[in-house]
Amino acid sequence: MGKYIDLSGRRFGKIKVLFRSGTSINKKPIFKVVCDCGVSKDVVGSGLLIGHIVSCGCSKGFKHGLSKTKEYRVWAGMLSRCRDKNLKIYPLYGGRGIKVCDRWLEFSNFMLDMGERPSDKHSIDRVDVNGNYEPNNCRWADRETQDNNKRSNVYLTMNGVTKTMKQWCILLGVKQPTMRCYLKRHSFNEAYNRYNGK
């Protein structure tokens, strides 16, 4: 069983948590909450933590008719990565301190700030991979852009130009495993001169 988290006093979208009011059949904490519209009800705490509950149901902006869209799935996935400790990828996001800003706990605000995805090839990308999910650090990016923005990327510089190893390999026409093997014994300058022009 996971560690109990007291949500009393915290806010999730339009919901303010008042106090713990009981335990569900599945032994999950239940909290008494009040919505900004005045409605009070009992909800399961996990629903608040992963962003599924941000109003009593009065907020049409939460639904917006977009709950089945890809933007909504991106938004829900973002919240889950940062809040659901049961996910295998949680350690890479919430587990290392990555958070979703309070404004984006409302799907309608996420849509206002991000807009629709430019294409099916785009997904949400954090400009600073160590920063949070918030308006000034997120963009819609295609796979190539995201691949070049990973923490695990190796950056190499030649003649004042810095690129990822993958980008240099494409430019030089050499496979990445070959480049990695060569760089174990030689400098990138030597590698560049060896493969440039092939």
C-alpha positions in Angstrom: 0.0 0.0 0.0 1.3 3.4 -0.9 2.1 6.1 1.7 -1.0 8.1 2.7 -0.9 11.7 1.4 -3.0 14.2 3.3 -4.5 16.5 0.7 -6.3 18.7 3.2 -6.1 22.4 2.2 -4.8 21.7 -1.3 -6.4 22.9 -4.5 -6.9 21.0 -7.7 -8.4 23.1 -10.5 -11.8 24.4 -9.1 -11.7 21.9 -6.2 -10.5 22.8 -2.7 -9.9 19.8 -0.4 -11.4 20.3 3.1 -10.5 17.1 5.1 -10.3 13.4 4.9 -13.8 12.0 5.2 -13.3 8.2 5.0 -12.0 5.2 3.1 -13.2 3.6 -0.1 -14.0 -0.1 -0.6 -10.6 -0.4 -2.2 -9.0 1.1 0.9 -8.2 4.5 -0.8 -8.6 7.8 1.1 -11.7 9.7 0.5 -11.8 13.5 0.9 -14.5 16.1 1.4 -14.1 18.8 -1.2 -15.8 21.9 -2.2 -16.0 23.3 -5.7 -15.7 27.0 -6.5 -19.4 26.9 -7.5 -20.3 25.9 -4.0 -21.0 22.2 -4.4 -19.5 20.0 -1.7 -18.9 16.2 -2.2 -16.7 13.3 -1.3 -14.1 12.1 -3.8 -11.3 9.6 -3.9 -7.9 11.3 -3.4 -6.2 9.5 -6.3 -8.7 11.1 -8.7 -7.4 14.5 -7.6 -3.8 13.6 -7.8 -3.8 12.3 -11.3 -5.9 15.2 -12.5 -9.2 13.3 -13.3 -11.1 15.5 -10.9 -10.7 19.3 -11.2 -14.4 20.3 -10.6 -17.6 18.9 -9.3 -18.8 18.5 -12.9 -20.0 22.0 -13.3 -16.9 23.0 -15.4 -17.9 22.7 -19.0 -14.3 23.9 -19.8 -13.0 20.6 -18.4 -14.9 18.6 -20.9 -15.1 21.1 -23.8 -16.2 18.2 -25.9 -12.6 17.3 -26.3 -12.2 14.4 -23.8 -11.8 12.0 -26.7 -9.3 14.1 -28.6 -5.5 13.4 -28.9 -4.8 16.7 -27.1 -6.8 15.4 -24.1 -4.9 12.1 -24.1 -1.6 14.1 -24.2 -2.8 16.2 -21.2 -3.9 13.2 -19.2 -0.7 11.4 -20.0 1.3 14.4 -18.8 -0.5 14.4 -15.5 -0.1 10.7 -15.0 3.7 10.7 -15.7 4.1 13.4 -13.0 1.6 12.0 -10.4 1.0 8.3 -10.7 3.7 6.5 -8.8 2.5 3.1 -10.2 3.6 4.0 -13.7 7.0 2.5 -14.8 8.0 5.9 -16.3 7.1 7.9 -13.1 10.8 7.9 -11.9 11.7 9.8 -15.1 9.1 12.5 -14.5 7.4 13.0 -11.1 10.0 10.8 -9.4 12.7 13.3 -10.2 10.7 16.4 -9.4 9.0 17.2 -12.7 5.6 18.8 -12.0 2.6 20.1 -13.9 1.9 23.8 -13.1 -1.3 24.6 -11.2 -2.8 26.4 -14.3 -2.6 23.2 -16.3 -4.6 21.1 -13.9 -7.5 22.5 -15.9 -7.6 21.0 -19.4 -9.3 24.1 -20.8 -6.2 26.2 -19.7 -3.9 23.7 -21.2 -5.7 24.0 -24.5 -5.7 27.8 -24.3 -2.0 27.9 -23.8 -0.9 25.1 -26.2 -3.6 25.1 -28.8 -4.3 22.1 -31.1 -1.5 19.8 -32.1 -0.1 20.9 -35.5 -0.2 17.3 -36.7 -0.4 13.7 -35.5 3.4 13.6 -35.5 3.6 16.2 -32.8 3.6 15.7 -29.1 4.3 17.8 -26.0 7.9 18.6 -25.4 9.7 20.5 -22.6 12.3 22.9 -23.9 14.3 22.5 -20.7 14.1 18.7 -20.1 14.7 19.3 -16.4 11.9 21.9 -16.1 8.2 21.5 -15.4 5.2 21.3 -17.6 4.2 24.9 -17.9 3.4 27.4 -20.7 6.9 29.0 -21.0 8.6 25.6 -21.1 6.4 23.5 -23.4 5.8 23.3 -27.1 4.4 20.9 -29.7 7.3 19.1 -31.3 7.8 16.4 -33.8 9.8 13.2 -33.1 13.1 14.5 -34.6 12.9 17.6 -32.4 12.2 15.6 -29.3 15.0 13.1 -30.1 17.4 16.0 -30.3 16.2 17.3 -26.9 16.8 14.2 -24.7 18.8 14.2 -21.5 20.8 11.2 -22.8 22.0 13.0 -25.9 25.7 13.3 -26.5 26.7 16.7 -28.0 29.8 17.1 -30.2 31.3 20.3 -31.5 33.3 20.8 -34.7 34.4 24.2 -36.1 32.2 26.0 -33.6 29.1 24.0 -34.6 27.5 21.8 -31.9 25.1 19.0 -32.8 23.9 15.8 -31.2 25.9 12.6 -32.2 22.8 11.5 -34.2 22.8 14.7 -36.2 26.5 14.5 -36.9 26.2 10.8 -37.9 23.4 11.7 -40.4 25.5 14.5 -41.8 28.6 12.4 -42.1 26.8 9.3 -43.4 28.0 7.0 -40.6 26.0 4.8 -38.3 25.9 5.7 -34.6 27.4 2.4 -33.3 30.3 2.9 -35.6 30.8 6.5 -34.4 30.6 5.4 -30.7 33.2 2.7 -31.3 35.6 5.1 -33.0 35.2 7.8 -30.4 36.4 5.3 -27.6 39.9 5.6 -29.0 39.9 8.8 -31.1 38.8 12.5 -30.8 35.8 13.8 -32.6 38.1 15.9 -34.7 39.7 12.7 -36.0 36.4 11.1 -36.5 35.1 14.1 -38.4 38.1 14.1 -40.7 37.9 10.3 -41.2 34.2 10.2 -42.2 33.7 13.7 -43.7 33.3 13.4 -47.5 32.5 9.7 -47.5 
